[in-house]
Amino acid sequence: MPAYDRIVLVCTGKNCTQNGEGLALYDRLKTRLKQLGLINGTIKIKRSRVHCFGVCKAGPLLCVQPDGVWYYAVDEAKLELIIEQHLILGKPVTEWVFHQGPQVTCKK
């Protein structure tokens, strides 16, 4: 199993959005990670679906681990900036962070 630098959890539950935006965001994230070489490149990012974070109506939500950063109301434009700033450069996009949990350590 490859070691990942970050894991992006995407809420795809039906209570988070009304029109399946979470699932569309999850699919878009896959496309962008592949295009940017972030699945098996120098930086390795994994994405995973979560059916409910328990913060309904604020979505689509993303949680980036091991950083403990939670983003709300993520659309395609926000996703691009999160990829560029946070996933690649390691700097959370603070204006869309609604929770910062403890940072965890990933084994490599």
Phi and psi in radians as a Rosetta constraint file:
Dihedral C 1 N 2 CA 2 C 2 CIRCULARHARMONIC -1.242 0.35
Dihedral N 2 CA 2 C 2 N 3 CIRCULARHARMONIC 2.601 0.35
Dihedral C 2 N 3 CA 3 C 3 CIRCULARHARMONIC -1.456 0.35
Dihedral N 3 CA 3 C 3 N 4 CIRCULARHARMONIC 2.366 0.35
Dihedral C 3 N 4 CA 4 C 4 CIRCULARHARMONIC -1.864 0.35
Dihedral N 4 CA 4 C 4 N 5 CIRCULARHARMONIC 2.523 0.35
Dihedral C 4 N 5 CA 5 C 5 CIRCULARHARMONIC -1.325 0.35
Dihedral N 5 CA 5 C 5 N 6 CIRCULARHARMONIC -0.676 0.35
Dihedral C 5 N 6 CA 6 C 6 CIRCULARHARMONIC -2.549 0.35
Dihedral N 6 CA 6 C 6 N 7 CIRCULARHARMONIC 2.639 0.35
Dihedral C 6 N 7 CA 7 C 7 CIRCULARHARMONIC -2.111 0.35
Dihedral N 7 CA 7 C 7 N 8 CIRCULARHARMONIC 2.241 0.35
Dihedral C 7 N 8 CA 8 C 8 CIRCULARHARMONIC -1.856 0.35
Dihedral N 8 CA 8 C 8 N 9 CIRCULARHARMONIC 2.035 0.35
Dihedral C 8 N 9 CA 9 C 9 CIRCULARHARMONIC -1.680 0.35
Dihedral N 9 CA 9 C 9 N 10 CIRCULARHARMONIC 2.232 0.35
Dihedral C 9 N 10 CA 10 C 10 CIRCULARHARMONIC -2.062 0.35
Dihedral N 10 CA 10 C 10 N 11 CIRCULARHARMONIC 2.186 0.35
Dihedral C 10 N 11 CA 11 C 11 CIRCULARHARMONIC -1.312 0.35
Dihedral N 11 CA 11 C 11 N 12 CIRCULARHARMONIC 2.140 0.35
Dihedral C 11 N 12 CA 12 C 12 CIRCULARHARMONIC -2.041 0.35
Dihedral N 12 CA 12 C 12 N 13 CIRCULARHARMONIC 0.251 0.35
Dihedral C 12 N 13 CA 13 C 13 CIRCULARHARMONIC -1.204 0.35
Dihedral N 13 CA 13 C 13 N 14 CIRCULARHARMONIC 2.708 0.35
Dihedral C 13 N 14 CA 14 C 14 CIRCULARHARMONIC -1.300 0.35
Dihedral N 14 CA 14 C 14 N 15 CIRCULARHARMONIC -0.356 0.35
Dihedral C 14 N 15 CA 15 C 15 CIRCULARHARMONIC -1.419 0.35
Dihedral N 15 CA 15 C 15 N 16 CIRCULARHARMONIC -0.274 0.35
Dihedral C 15 N 16 CA 16 C 16 CIRCULARHARMONIC -1.350 0.35
Dihedral N 16 CA 16 C 16 N 17 CIRCULARHARMONIC -0.679 0.35
Dihedral C 16 N 17 CA 17 C 17 CIRCULARHARMONIC -2.485 0.35
Dihedral N 17 CA 17 C 17 N 18 CIRCULARHARMONIC 2.850 0.35
Dihedral C 17 N 18 CA 18 C 18 CIRCULARHARMONIC -1.652 0.35
Dihedral N 18 CA 18 C 18 N 19 CIRCULARHARMONIC -0.412 0.35
Dihedral C 18 N 19 CA 19 C 19 CIRCULARHARMONIC -2.088 0.35
Dihedral N 19 CA 19 C 19 N 20 CIRCULARHARMONIC 0.446 0.35
Dihedral C 19 N 20 CA 20 C 20 CIRCULARHARMONIC 1.291 0.35
Dihedral N 20 CA 20 C 20 N 21 CIRCULARHARMONIC 0.422 0.35
Dihedral C 20 N 21 CA 21 C 21 CIRCULARHARMONIC -1.091 0.35
Dihedral N 21 CA 21 C 21 N 22 CIRCULARHARMONIC -0.582 0.35
Dihedral C 21 N 22 CA 22 C 22 CIRCULARHARMONIC -1.097 0.35
Dihedral N 22 CA 22 C 22 N 23 CIRCULARHARMONIC -0.770 0.35
Dihedral C 22 N 23 CA 23 C 23 CIRCULARHARMONIC -1.170 0.35
Dihedral N 23 CA 23 C 23 N 24 CIRCULARHARMONIC -0.698 0.35
Dihedral C 23 N 24 CA 24 C 24 CIRCULARHARMONIC -1.102 0.35
Dihedral N 24 CA 24 C 24 N 25 CIRCULARHARMONIC -0.683 0.35
Dihedral C 24 N 25 CA 25 C 25 CIRCULARHARMONIC -1.148 0.35
Dihedral N 25 CA 25 C 25 N 26 CIRCULARHARMONIC -0.714 0.35
Dihedral C 25 N 26 CA 26 C 26 CIRCULARHARMONIC -1.038 0.35
Dihedral N 26 CA 26 C 26 N 27 CIRCULARHARMONIC -0.785 0.35
Dihedral C 26 N 27 CA 27 C 27 CIRCULARHARMONIC -1.156 0.35
Dihedral N 27 CA 27 C 27 N 28 CIRCULARHARMONIC -0.714 0.35
Dihedral C 27 N 28 CA 28 C 28 CIRCULARHARMONIC -1.116 0.35
Dihedral N 28 CA 28 C 28 N 29 CIRCULARHARMONIC -0.692 0.35
Dihedral C 28 N 29 CA 29 C 29 CIRCULARHARMONIC -1.056 0.35
Dihedral N 29 CA 29 C 29 N 30 CIRCULARHARMONIC -0.736 0.35
Dihedral C 29 N 30 CA 30 C 30 CIRCULARHARMONIC -1.036 0.35
Dihedral N 30 CA 30 C 30 N 31 CIRCULARHARMONIC -0.840 0.35
Dihedral C 30 N 31 CA 31 C 31 CIRCULARHARMONIC -1.018 0.35
Dihedral N 31 CA 31 C 31 N 32 CIRCULARHARMONIC -0.837 0.35
Dihedral C 31 N 32 CA 32 C 32 CIRCULARHARMONIC -1.187 0.35
Dihedral N 32 CA 32 C 32 N 33 CIRCULARHARMONIC -0.688 0.35
Dihedral C 32 N 33 CA 33 C 33 CIRCULARHARMONIC -1.082 0.35
Dihedral N 33 CA 33 C 33 N 34 CIRCULARHARMONIC -0.713 0.35
Dihedral C 33 N 34 CA 34 C 34 CIRCULARHARMONIC -1.126 0.35
Dihedral N 34 CA 34 C 34 N 35 CIRCULARHARMONIC -0.842 0.35
Dihedral C 34 N 35 CA 35 C 35 CIRCULARHARMONIC -1.036 0.35
Dihedral N 35 CA 35 C 35 N 36 CIRCULARHARMONIC -0.629 0.35
Dihedral C 35 N 36 CA 36 C 36 CIRCULARHARMONIC -1.604 0.35
Dihedral N 36 CA 36 C 36 N 37 CIRCULARHARMONIC 0.022 0.35
Dihedral C 36 N 37 CA 37 C 37 CIRCULARHARMONIC 1.179 0.35
Dihedral N 37 CA 37 C 37 N 38 CIRCULARHARMONIC 0.575 0.35
Dihedral C 37 N 38 CA 38 C 38 CIRCULARHARMONIC -1.736 0.35
Dihedral N 38 CA 38 C 38 N 39 CIRCULARHARMONIC 0.191 0.35
Dihedral C 38 N 39 CA 39 C 39 CIRCULARHARMONIC -1.682 0.35
Dihedral N 39 CA 39 C 39 N 40 CIRCULARHARMONIC -0.780 0.35
Dihedral C 39 N 40 CA 40 C 40 CIRCULARHARMONIC -2.230 0.35
Dihedral N 40 CA 40 C 40 N 41 CIRCULARHARMONIC 0.363 0.35
Dihedral C 40 N 41 CA 41 C 41 CIRCULARHARMONIC -1.581 0.35
Dihedral N 41 CA 41 C 41 N 42 CIRCULARHARMONIC -2.743 0.35
Dihedral C 41 N 42 CA 42 C 42 CIRCULARHARMONIC -1.085 0.35
Dihedral N 42 CA 42 C 42 N 43 CIRCULARHARMONIC -0.743 0.35
Dihedral C 42 N 43 CA 43 C 43 CIRCULARHARMONIC -1.709 0.35
Dihedral N 43 CA 43 C 43 N 44 CIRCULARHARMONIC 2.234 0.35
Dihedral C 43 N 44 CA 44 C 44 CIRCULARHARMONIC -1.993 0.35
Dihedral N 44 CA 44 C 44 N 45 CIRCULARHARMONIC 2.082 0.35
Dihedral C 44 N 45 CA 45 C 45 CIRCULARHARMONIC -2.055 0.35
Dihedral N 45 CA 45 C 45 N 46 CIRCULARHARMONIC 2.339 0.35
Dihedral C 45 N 46 CA 46 C 46 CIRCULARHARMONIC -1.975 0.35
Dihedral N 46 CA 46 C 46 N 47 CIRCULARHARMONIC 2.537 0.35
Dihedral C 46 N 47 CA 47 C 47 CIRCULARHARMONIC -2.040 0.35
Dihedral N 47 CA 47 C 47 N 48 CIRCULARHARMONIC 2.607 0.35
Dihedral C 47 N 48 CA 48 C 48 CIRCULARHARMONIC -2.596 0.35
Dihedral N 48 CA 48 C 48 N 49 CIRCULARHARMONIC 2.529 0.35
Dihedral C 48 N 49 CA 49 C 49 CIRCULARHARMONIC -1.553 0.35
Dihedral N 49 CA 49 C 49 N 50 CIRCULARHARMONIC 2.525 0.35
Dihedral C 49 N 50 CA 50 C 50 CIRCULARHARMONIC -2.225 0.35
Dihedral N 50 CA 50 C 50 N 51 CIRCULARHARMONIC 2.338 0.35
Dihedral C 50 N 51 CA 51 C 51 CIRCULARHARMONIC -1.421 0.35
Dihedral N 51 CA 51 C 51 N 52 CIRCULARHARMONIC -0.373 0.35
Dihedral C 51 N 52 CA 52 C 52 CIRCULARHARMONIC -2.879 0.35
Dihedral N 52 CA 52 C 52 N 53 CIRCULARHARMONIC 2.236 0.35
Dihedral C 52 N 53 CA 53 C 53 CIRCULARHARMONIC -1.651 0.35
Dihedral N 53 CA 53 C 53 N 54 CIRCULARHARMONIC -0.177 0.35
Dihedral C 53 N 54 CA 54 C 54 CIRCULARHARMONIC 1.435 0.35
Dihedral N 54 CA 54 C 54 N 55 CIRCULARHARMONIC 0.287 0.35
Dihedral C 54 N 55 CA 55 C 55 CIRCULARHARMONIC -2.151 0.35
Dihedral N 55 CA 55 C 55 N 56 CIRCULARHARMONIC 1.006 0.35
Dihedral C 55 N 56 CA 56 C 56 CIRCULARHARMONIC -1.078 0.35
Dihedral N 56 CA 56 C 56 N 57 CIRCULARHARMONIC 2.694 0.35
Dihedral C 56 N 57 CA 57 C 57 CIRCULARHARMONIC 1.268 0.35
Dihedral N 57 CA 57 C 57 N 58 CIRCULARHARMONIC 0.078 0.35
Dihedral C 57 N 58 CA 58 C 58 CIRCULARHARMONIC -1.886 0.35
Dihedral N 58 CA 58 C 58 N 59 CIRCULARHARMONIC 0.129 0.35
Dihedral C 58 N 59 CA 59 C 59 CIRCULARHARMONIC -1.629 0.35
Dihedral N 59 CA 59 C 59 N 60 CIRCULARHARMONIC -3.126 0.35
Dihedral C 59 N 60 CA 60 C 60 CIRCULARHARMONIC -1.169 0.35
Dihedral N 60 CA 60 C 60 N 61 CIRCULARHARMONIC 2.489 0.35
Dihedral C 60 N 61 CA 61 C 61 CIRCULARHARMONIC -1.856 0.35
Dihedral N 61 CA 61 C 61 N 62 CIRCULARHARMONIC 2.542 0.35
Dihedral C 61 N 62 CA 62 C 62 CIRCULARHARMONIC -2.209 0.35
Dihedral N 62 CA 62 C 62 N 63 CIRCULARHARMONIC 2.462 0.35
Dihedral C 62 N 63 CA 63 C 63 CIRCULARHARMONIC -2.181 0.35
Dihedral N 63 CA 63 C 63 N 64 CIRCULARHARMONIC 2.174 0.35
Dihedral C 63 N 64 CA 64 C 64 CIRCULARHARMONIC -1.832 0.35
Dihedral N 64 CA 64 C 64 N 65 CIRCULARHARMONIC 2.082 0.35
Dihedral C 64 N 65 CA 65 C 65 CIRCULARHARMONIC -1.977 0.35
Dihedral N 65 CA 65 C 65 N 66 CIRCULARHARMONIC 2.594 0.35
Dihedral C 65 N 66 CA 66 C 66 CIRCULARHARMONIC -1.546 0.35
Dihedral N 66 CA 66 C 66 N 67 CIRCULARHARMONIC 0.245 0.35
Dihedral C 66 N 67 CA 67 C 67 CIRCULARHARMONIC -1.354 0.35
Dihedral N 67 CA 67 C 67 N 68 CIRCULARHARMONIC -0.309 0.35
Dihedral C 67 N 68 CA 68 C 68 CIRCULARHARMONIC 1.220 0.35
Dihedral N 68 CA 68 C 68 N 69 CIRCULARHARMONIC 0.498 0.35
Dihedral C 68 N 69 CA 69 C 69 CIRCULARHARMONIC -1.781 0.35
Dihedral N 69 CA 69 C 69 N 70 CIRCULARHARMONIC 2.238 0.35
Dihedral C 69 N 70 CA 70 C 70 CIRCULARHARMONIC -1.969 0.35
Dihedral N 70 CA 70 C 70 N 71 CIRCULARHARMONIC 2.244 0.35
Dihedral C 70 N 71 CA 71 C 71 CIRCULARHARMONIC -1.942 0.35
Dihedral N 71 CA 71 C 71 N 72 CIRCULARHARMONIC 2.537 0.35
Dihedral C 71 N 72 CA 72 C 72 CIRCULARHARMONIC -2.028 0.35
Dihedral N 72 CA 72 C 72 N 73 CIRCULARHARMONIC 2.776 0.35
Dihedral C 72 N 73 CA 73 C 73 CIRCULARHARMONIC 0.825 0.35
Dihedral N 73 CA 73 C 73 N 74 CIRCULARHARMONIC 0.832 0.35
Dihedral C 73 N 74 CA 74 C 74 CIRCULARHARMONIC -1.389 0.35
Dihedral N 74 CA 74 C 74 N 75 CIRCULARHARMONIC 2.183 0.35
Dihedral C 74 N 75 CA 75 C 75 CIRCULARHARMONIC -1.985 0.35
Dihedral N 75 CA 75 C 75 N 76 CIRCULARHARMONIC -3.048 0.35
Dihedral C 75 N 76 CA 76 C 76 CIRCULARHARMONIC -1.085 0.35
Dihedral N 76 CA 76 C 76 N 77 CIRCULARHARMONIC -0.713 0.35
Dihedral C 76 N 77 CA 77 C 77 CIRCULARHARMONIC -1.150 0.35
Dihedral N 77 CA 77 C 77 N 78 CIRCULARHARMONIC -0.754 0.35
Dihedral C 77 N 78 CA 78 C 78 CIRCULARHARMONIC -1.127 0.35
Dihedral N 78 CA 78 C 78 N 79 CIRCULARHARMONIC -0.687 0.35
Dihedral C 78 N 79 CA 79 C 79 CIRCULARHARMONIC -1.021 0.35
Dihedral N 79 CA 79 C 79 N 80 CIRCULARHARMONIC -0.754 0.35
Dihedral C 79 N 80 CA 80 C 80 CIRCULARHARMONIC -1.028 0.35
Dihedral N 80 CA 80 C 80 N 81 CIRCULARHARMONIC -0.779 0.35
Dihedral C 80 N 81 CA 81 C 81 CIRCULARHARMONIC -1.191 0.35
Dihedral N 81 CA 81 C 81 N 82 CIRCULARHARMONIC -0.671 0.35
Dihedral C 81 N 82 CA 82 C 82 CIRCULARHARMONIC -1.097 0.35
Dihedral N 82 CA 82 C 82 N 83 CIRCULARHARMONIC -0.721 0.35
Dihedral C 82 N 83 CA 83 C 83 CIRCULARHARMONIC -1.082 0.35
Dihedral N 83 CA 83 C 83 N 84 CIRCULARHARMONIC -0.889 0.35
Dihedral C 83 N 84 CA 84 C 84 CIRCULARHARMONIC -1.135 0.35
Dihedral N 84 CA 84 C 84 N 85 CIRCULARHARMONIC -0.860 0.35
Dihedral C 84 N 85 CA 85 C 85 CIRCULARHARMONIC -1.421 0.35
Dihedral N 85 CA 85 C 85 N 86 CIRCULARHARMONIC -0.841 0.35
Dihedral C 85 N 86 CA 86 C 86 CIRCULARHARMONIC -1.572 0.35
Dihedral N 86 CA 86 C 86 N 87 CIRCULARHARMONIC -0.950 0.35
Dihedral C 86 N 87 CA 87 C 87 CIRCULARHARMONIC -1.197 0.35
Dihedral N 87 CA 87 C 87 N 88 CIRCULARHARMONIC -0.653 0.35
Dihedral C 87 N 88 CA 88 C 88 CIRCULARHARMONIC -1.574 0.35
Dihedral N 88 CA 88 C 88 N 89 CIRCULARHARMONIC -0.845 0.35
Dihedral C 88 N 89 CA 89 C 89 CIRCULARHARMONIC -1.623 0.35
Dihedral N 89 CA 89 C 89 N 90 CIRCULARHARMONIC -0.236 0.35
Dihedral C 89 N 90 CA 90 C 90 CIRCULARHARMONIC 1.377 0.35
Dihedral N 90 CA 90 C 90 N 91 CIRCULARHARMONIC 0.321 0.35
Dihedral C 90 N 91 CA 91 C 91 CIRCULARHARMONIC -2.011 0.35
Dihedral N 91 CA 91 C 91 N 92 CIRCULARHARMONIC 1.870 0.35
Dihedral C 91 N 92 CA 92 C 92 CIRCULARHARMONIC -0.979 0.35
Dihedral N 92 CA 92 C 92 N 93 CIRCULARHARMONIC 2.561 0.35
Dihedral C 92 N 93 CA 93 C 93 CIRCULARHARMONIC -1.510 0.35
Dihedral N 93 CA 93 C 93 N 94 CIRCULARHARMONIC 1.571 0.35
Dihedral C 93 N 94 CA 94 C 94 CIRCULARHARMONIC -1.060 0.35
Dihedral N 94 CA 94 C 94 N 95 CIRCULARHARMONIC -0.503 0.35
Dihedral C 94 N 95 CA 95 C 95 CIRCULARHARMONIC -1.178 0.35
Dihedral N 95 CA 95 C 95 N 96 CIRCULARHARMONIC -0.271 0.35
Dihedral C 95 N 96 CA 96 C 96 CIRCULARHARMONIC -1.982 0.35
Dihedral N 96 CA 96 C 96 N 97 CIRCULARHARMONIC 0.116 0.35
Dihedral C 96 N 97 CA 97 C 97 CIRCULARHARMONIC -1.453 0.35
Dihedral N 97 CA 97 C 97 N 98 CIRCULARHARMONIC 2.210 0.35
Dihedral C 97 N 98 CA 98 C 98 CIRCULARHARMONIC -1.925 0.35
Dihedral N 98 CA 98 C 98 N 99 CIRCULARHARMONIC -0.148 0.35
Dihedral C 98 N 99 CA 99 C 99 CIRCULARHARMONIC -2.718 0.35
Dihedral N 99 CA 99 C 99 N 100 CIRCULARHARMONIC 2.412 0.35
Dihedral C 99 N 100 CA 100 C 100 CIRCULARHARMONIC -2.165 0.35
Dihedral N 100 CA 100 C 100 N 101 CIRCULARHARMONIC 1.865 0.35
Dihedral C 100 N 101 CA 101 C 101 CIRCULARHARMONIC -1.549 0.35
Dihedral N 101 CA 101 C 101 N 102 CIRCULARHARMONIC -3.079 0.35
Dihedral C 101 N 102 CA 102 C 102 CIRCULARHARMONIC -1.204 0.35
Dihedral N 102 CA 102 C 102 N 103 CIRCULARHARMONIC 2.576 0.35
Dihedral C 102 N 103 CA 103 C 103 CIRCULARHARMONIC -1.379 0.35
Dihedral N 103 CA 103 C 103 N 104 CIRCULARHARMONIC 2.387 0.35
Dihedral C 103 N 104 CA 104 C 104 CIRCULARHARMONIC -1.897 0.35
Dihedral N 104 CA 104 C 104 N 105 CIRCULARHARMONIC 2.827 0.35
Dihedral C 104 N 105 CA 105 C 105 CIRCULARHARMONIC -1.767 0.35
Dihedral N 105 CA 105 C 105 N 106 CIRCULARHARMONIC 2.245 0.35
Dihedral C 105 N 106 CA 106 C 106 CIRCULARHARMONIC -1.671 0.35
Dihedral N 106 CA 106 C 106 N 107 CIRCULARHARMONIC 2.359 0.35
Dihedral C 106 N 107 CA 107 C 107 CIRCULARHARMONIC -1.338 0.35
Dihedral N 107 CA 107 C 107 N 108 CIRCULARHARMONIC 2.404 0.35
